[in-house]
């Protein structure tokens, strides 16, 4: 009986060890939380190279990352955010590395502050749903090559300013209703832009695509042309001006765009989508 008891105790201890071995919380000294534990106020450990908030029992409960919480964390190469996240503050990840990944788990709309990822080394990002991508949110992210857009109504001023290696902007699924001034200015390797169908009579800001000299195609899917302010294609010469594509149906749409008050200046470049 005694041997049986010891054997069962051994099995229980081994089971407990196995259960706990797969999970280890990040030391609480590495960060500062608000009193209610729902806001990450500051990340203190400057040596952290990867953070998985979703795997941590405390960090997974966070719904807000405060202004400048990770700003200047030069060694932070990647982070997985929690599924409870609802808000990320101004410059929260500005001047961080993030070259190995930024992963969202949130299924609700995430609210971003301005310049959230300003001057980070992000290479690609799959965005969550949000009401807006604020001013300069990804400005000067010179390694950012690929962005997958979820639903967002507004792309703010300078949101992707000077993202030198960004190659494509596909807003087909984004339901965008406005693009701010200089939103994609100086994206010197941008080749393709597709605007969402929701851009009916909606604004494109001044110099939104300024100096995008490699731009080859610019597609508008809306049944009524968007309007623009100033010169959205500032710095692009007529010699290298992109093809402007519009839907083939309804049949009168091509003519509508070519005669539009704003787009008639580009009539020679407008054609139906091949």
CORQUI-V752598 format. One record per residue. PHI is phi in radians with two decimals (* if undefined). PSI is psi in whole degrees, 0 to 359 (NA if undefined). OMEGA is omega in radians with two decimals (none if undefined). Layout:
phi:PHI psi:PSI omega:OMEGA
phi:PHI psi:PSI omega:OMEGA
This chain:
phi:* psi:319 omega:3.13
phi:-1.11 psi:319 omega:3.13
phi:-1.12 psi:320 omega:3.12
phi:-1.11 psi:319 omega:3.13
phi:-1.10 psi:315 omega:3.14
phi:-1.13 psi:322 omega:3.12
phi:-1.12 psi:316 omega:3.13
phi:-1.13 psi:322 omega:3.10
phi:-1.12 psi:320 omega:3.11
phi:-1.08 psi:314 omega:3.12
phi:-1.05 psi:319 omega:3.14
phi:-1.11 psi:316 omega:-3.13
phi:-1.15 psi:318 omega:3.11
phi:-1.10 psi:318 omega:3.12
phi:-1.08 psi:319 omega:3.12
phi:-1.13 psi:320 omega:3.14
phi:-1.12 psi:319 omega:3.14
phi:-1.14 psi:320 omega:-3.12
phi:-1.12 psi:323 omega:-3.09
phi:-1.54 psi:345 omega:-3.03
phi:-1.24 psi:337 omega:-3.07
phi:-1.50 psi:0 omega:-3.04
phi:-2.48 psi:128 omega:3.10
phi:-2.47 psi:117 omega:-3.12
phi:-1.22 psi:149 omega:3.05
phi:-1.21 psi:137 omega:3.13
phi:-0.95 psi:134 omega:-3.09
phi:-1.16 psi:344 omega:3.10
phi:-1.25 psi:347 omega:-3.12
phi:-1.35 psi:345 omega:-3.03
phi:-2.60 psi:167 omega:3.09
phi:-2.13 psi:128 omega:3.10
phi:-1.91 psi:160 omega:2.99
phi:-1.21 psi:169 omega:-3.09
phi:-1.06 psi:327 omega:-3.14
phi:-1.51 psi:358 omega:3.08
phi:1.31 psi:11 omega:-3.06
phi:-1.80 psi:350 omega:3.13
phi:-2.13 psi:127 omega:3.00
phi:-1.46 psi:108 omega:-3.06
phi:-1.39 psi:315 omega:-3.07
phi:-2.75 psi:137 omega:2.98
phi:-1.62 psi:119 omega:-2.99
phi:-1.61 psi:329 omega:-3.03
phi:-1.44 psi:105 omega:-3.08
phi:-1.33 psi:353 omega:-3.13
phi:-1.62 psi:352 omega:-3.10
phi:-1.06 psi:129 omega:3.13
phi:-1.82 psi:333 omega:3.09
phi:-2.56 psi:137 omega:-3.13
phi:-2.26 psi:127 omega:3.04
phi:-1.97 psi:94 omega:-3.11
phi:-1.18 psi:327 omega:-3.10
phi:-1.17 psi:333 omega:-3.10
phi:-1.53 psi:354 omega:-3.08
phi:-1.78 psi:133 omega:-3.03
phi:-1.11 psi:331 omega:3.12
phi:-1.60 psi:315 omega:-3.06
phi:-1.19 psi:334 omega:3.13
phi:-1.23 psi:344 omega:3.13
phi:-1.48 psi:349 omega:-3.08
phi:-1.16 psi:133 omega:3.04
phi:-1.96 psi:352 omega:-3.12
phi:-2.42 psi:134 omega:2.97
phi:-1.90 psi:120 omega:-2.98
phi:-1.24 psi:167 omega:3.07
phi:-0.94 psi:133 omega:3.03
phi:1.06 psi:21 omega:-3.06
phi:-1.03 psi:320 omega:-3.14
phi:-1.98 psi:9 omega:-3.03
phi:-0.98 psi:130 omega:3.07
phi:1.38 psi:11 omega:3.08
phi:-1.35 psi:84 omega:-2.99
phi:-1.15 psi:336 omega:-3.10
phi:-1.61 psi:354 omega:-3.09
phi:-1.37 psi:101 omega:-3.06
phi:-1.56 psi:337 omega:-3.12
phi:-2.77 psi:153 omega:3.12
phi:-2.63 psi:138 omega:2.99
phi:-1.89 psi:121 omega:-3.07
phi:-1.55 psi:162 omega:-3.05
phi:-1.41 psi:158 omega:-3.14
phi:-1.35 psi:354 omega:3.07
phi:-1.61 psi:356 omega:-3.02
phi:-1.14 psi:131 omega:-3.14
phi:-2.18 psi:340 omega:-3.07
phi:-2.62 psi:137 omega:3.04
phi:-2.19 psi:126 omega:-2.99
phi:-1.37 psi:175 omega:-3.14
phi:-1.02 psi:130 omega:3.10
phi:0.97 psi:27 omega:-3.09
phi:-1.03 psi:323 omega:3.14
phi:-2.10 psi:21 omega:-3.13
phi:-1.09 psi:137 omega:3.06
phi:1.07 psi:30 omega:2.96
phi:-1.68 psi:174 omega:3.14
phi:-1.43 psi:287 omega:3.11
phi:1.02 psi:23 omega:-3.08
phi:-1.23 psi:343 omega:-3.11
phi:-1.83 psi:4 omega:2.98
phi:2.41 psi:146 omega:3.03
phi:-2.30 psi:116 omega:-3.01
phi:-2.10 psi:124 omega:3.10
phi:-1.71 psi:140 omega:3.04
phi:-2.01 psi:355 omega:-3.03
phi:-1.26 psi:137 omega:3.11
phi:-1.76 psi:351 omega:3.11
phi:-1.70 psi:170 omega:3.08
phi:-1.09 psi:134 omega:3.08
phi:-1.83 psi:132 omega:3.11
phi:-1.67 psi:127 omega:3.14
phi:-1.89 psi:147 omega:2.98
phi:-1.57 psi:172 omega:3.13
phi:-1.20 psi:147 omega:3.06
phi:0.98 psi:33 omega:-3.07
phi:-0.96 psi:315 omega:-3.08
phi:-2.02 psi:24 omega:-3.09
phi:-0.93 psi:128 omega:3.08
phi:1.02 psi:30 omega:3.00
phi:-1.53 psi:172 omega:-3.13
phi:-1.82 psi:28 omega:3.07
phi:-0.92 psi:140 omega:3.09
phi:-1.85 psi:326 omega:3.04
phi:-2.70 psi:156 omega:-3.12
phi:-2.64 psi:139 omega:3.02
phi:-1.87 psi:110 omega:-2.99
phi:-1.39 psi:151 omega:3.00
phi:-1.48 psi:173 omega:3.01
phi:-1.11 psi:141 omega:3.12
phi:-2.76 psi:155 omega:3.13
phi:-1.36 psi:335 omega:-3.12
phi:-2.77 psi:147 omega:2.91
phi:-1.77 psi:103 omega:-2.94
phi:-1.17 psi:176 omega:-3.12
phi:-0.95 psi:128 omega:3.00
phi:1.02 psi:28 omega:-3.10
phi:-1.02 psi:321 omega:3.12
phi:-2.07 psi:20 omega:-3.09
phi:-1.04 psi:141 omega:3.11
phi:1.09 psi:24 omega:2.99
phi:-1.50 psi:86 omega:-2.92
phi:-1.33 psi:353 omega:3.08
phi:-1.84 psi:0 omega:-3.04
phi:-1.32 psi:111 omega:-3.04
phi:-1.82 psi:329 omega:-3.04
phi:-2.41 psi:131 omega:3.07
phi:-2.23 psi:127 omega:3.03
phi:-1.80 psi:116 omega:-3.05
phi:-1.57 psi:133 omega:2.93
phi:-1.69 psi:196 omega:-3.12
phi:-1.20 psi:131 omega:3.06
phi:-2.75 psi:134 omega:-3.06
phi:-1.44 psi:329 omega:-3.01
phi:-2.37 psi:136 omega:2.96
phi:-1.91 psi:115 omega:-2.95
phi:-1.31 psi:175 omega:3.14
phi:-1.02 psi:128 omega:3.07
phi:1.07 psi:22 omega:-3.04
phi:-0.95 psi:320 omega:-3.14
phi:-2.14 psi:30 omega:-3.11
phi:-1.02 psi:129 omega:3.05
phi:1.14 psi:28 omega:2.99
phi:-1.45 psi:87 omega:-2.86
phi:-1.12 psi:332 omega:-3.07
phi:-1.91 psi:7 omega:3.08
phi:-1.11 psi:127 omega:-3.00
phi:-1.82 psi:333 omega:-3.04
phi:-2.58 psi:143 omega:3.03
phi:-2.17 psi:105 omega:-3.13
phi:-1.96 psi:105 omega:-3.10
phi:-1.80 psi:20 omega:-3.06
phi:-0.94 psi:316 omega:-3.08
phi:-1.72 psi:6 omega:-2.96
phi:-1.54 psi:341 omega:-3.12
phi:1.02 psi:37 omega:-3.12
phi:-1.19 psi:141 omega:3.13
phi:-2.18 psi:16 omega:3.10
phi:3.11 psi:138 omega:3.10
phi:-2.16 psi:123 omega:-3.04
phi:-1.31 psi:170 omega:3.13
phi:-1.16 psi:141 omega:-3.14
phi:0.99 psi:24 omega:-3.07
phi:-0.97 psi:318 omega:-3.14
phi:-2.15 psi:23 omega:-3.11
phi:-1.10 psi:144 omega:3.09
phi:1.14 psi:21 omega:2.98
phi:-1.43 psi:85 omega:-2.87
phi:-1.24 psi:348 omega:3.10
phi:-1.98 psi:12 omega:3.14
phi:-1.20 psi:126 omega:-3.07
phi:-1.96 psi:330 omega:-2.98
phi:-2.46 psi:134 omega:3.08
phi:-2.28 psi:132 omega:3.04
phi:-2.21 psi:117 omega:3.11
phi:-1.53 psi:150 omega:-3.12
phi:-1.31 psi:158 omega:-3.12
phi:-1.10 psi:340 omega:-3.12
phi:-1.36 psi:4 omega:3.13
phi:-1.45 psi:18 omega:3.06
phi:-0.92 psi:116 omega:3.06
phi:0.94 psi:29 omega:-3.13
phi:-1.85 psi:160 omega:-2.98
phi:-1.49 psi:144 omega:2.90
phi:-2.02 psi:121 omega:-3.00
phi:-1.24 psi:162 omega:3.11
phi:-1.01 psi:133 omega:3.10
phi:1.04 psi:27 omega:-3.11
phi:-0.99 psi:325 omega:-3.14
phi:-2.14 psi:32 omega:-3.10
phi:-1.05 psi:138 omega:3.06
phi:1.10 psi:20 omega:3.03
phi:-1.49 psi:74 omega:-2.92
phi:-1.36 psi:350 omega:3.07
phi:-1.74 psi:5 omega:-3.12
phi:-1.08 psi:121 omega:-3.07
phi:-1.81 psi:325 omega:-3.13
phi:-2.47 psi:142 omega:-3.12
phi:-2.34 psi:108 omega:-3.01
phi:-1.89 psi:131 omega:3.06
phi:-2.04 psi:125 omega:-3.05
phi:-1.78 psi:353 omega:-3.06
phi:-1.29 psi:149 omega:-3.12
phi:-1.38 psi:345 omega:3.01
phi:-2.19 psi:132 omega:-3.05
phi:-1.05 psi:139 omega:2.94
phi:-1.18 psi:165 omega:3.05
phi:-1.96 psi:160 omega:-3.14
phi:-2.23 psi:158 omega:3.13
phi:-1.91 psi:137 omega:3.11
phi:1.10 psi:233 omega:-3.13
phi:-2.27 psi:96 omega:-3.09
phi:-1.16 psi:339 omega:-3.10
phi:-1.91 psi:31 omega:-3.12
phi:-0.93 psi:135 omega:3.07
phi:1.56 psi:356 omega:3.10
phi:-1.74 psi:121 omega:-3.08
phi:-1.34 psi:160 omega:3.12
phi:-1.13 psi:333 omega:-3.13
phi:-1.14 psi:323 omega:-3.09
phi:-1.93 psi:15 omega:-3.06
phi:-1.10 psi:140 omega:-3.08
phi:-1.24 psi:158 omega:2.96
phi:-1.23 psi:138 omega:3.10
phi:-1.88 psi:115 omega:-3.08
phi:-1.80 psi:143 omega:3.05
phi:-2.35 psi:159 omega:-3.14
phi:-1.07 psi:152 omega:-3.14
phi:-1.41 psi:341 omega:3.13
phi:-2.17 psi:142 omega:-0.07
phi:-1.16 psi:162 omega:-2.99
phi:-1.03 psi:326 omega:-3.07
phi:-1.40 psi:359 omega:-3.05
phi:-1.14 psi:318 omega:3.13
phi:-1.01 psi:314 omega:3.13
phi:-1.13 psi:322 omega:3.13
phi:-1.04 psi:314 omega:3.12
phi:-1.14 psi:318 omega:-3.10
phi:-1.18 psi:334 omega:-3.14
phi:-1.69 psi:354 omega:-3.08
phi:-1.06 psi:144 omega:-3.10
phi:-0.92 psi:319 omega:-3.09
phi:-1.49 psi:316 omega:-2.95
phi:-1.56 psi:352 omega:3.14
phi:-1.10 psi:336 omega:3.09
phi:-1.15 psi:340 omega:-3.13
phi:-1.96 psi:20 omega:-3.04
phi:-0.95 psi:324 omega:-3.10
phi:-1.17 psi:342 omega:-3.09
phi:-1.78 psi:353 omega:-3.05
phi:-1.54 psi:130 omega:3.11
phi:-2.62 psi:167 omega:-3.13
phi:-1.33 psi:155 omega:3.12
phi:-1.09 psi:127 omega:-3.10
phi:-1.09 psi:NA omega:none
